[in-house]
Amino acid sequence: MRIIGIDPGSAICGYGIIDVEGSRLKTVAYGAITTTPDDTDARRLEILFNDLSDILEEYRPDKFGVEQLFFNRNVTTAITVGQARGVILLAASQKDLPIYEYTPLQVKQAVTGYGRATKEQVISMTMQLLGIRQRIKPDDTADALAIAICTAYSSQSESLKRKLQI
C-alpha cells in the first residue's frame, strides 16, 4: 500500500510518500512544494494544486493523509492554510483518493507514542522509523512523512478492527 502524507501550507507544503509492506515502512519520496512571496495568493494556490496533482499522478498513492487545520492566534495564517488545504483536498478528491485527516496531537501520538512530543522528537522518530539518516529538511517535509506514518498505523488499526468483527 502506498500512502502520501501532506503538511499543508501555501508558502511551503510538505509531502512524504511511503510504502507499507506488512509491518515495514519504506520511504518512496519526500520534499516540499514551495512558492515565493512575490506570487499572488491565487498563483500560490495554482502552483500548489498543479504540483500536487503531478505528484499524485507520478506516485499513485492508495491513501492520502493530511493534517487538520488547527486555529492559532494568527487569523491570516489560518485563512491561507485553510485555502491551501482546500486545493490539497481537491487534488486528492479528483484522484478519488480516500482522505484521512489528523490533528497534530494524533500525529505525534502515532509516531512517538506521546501526544505532546516536541518537533525534534517527531523528526527523530520519523527518521528512525523510515531509516533516514540525514536530517529531513524542511521541517514541513518531516511533518508530512510523520502524517504518512500516522495514516499507515491508522489503516493497520482499522484493518485489524474489521478482522476482529468478522
Secondary structure, DSSP 8 states (H G I E B T S, - for coil): -EEEEEE--SSEEEEEEEEEETTEEEEEEEEEEE--TTS-HHHHHHHHHHHHHHHHHHH--SEEEEE-----S-HHHHHHHHHHHHHHHHHHHHTT--EEEE-HHHHHHHHHS-TT--HHHHHHHHHHHHT--S--SSHHHHHHHHHHHHHHHHHHHHHHHHHHH-
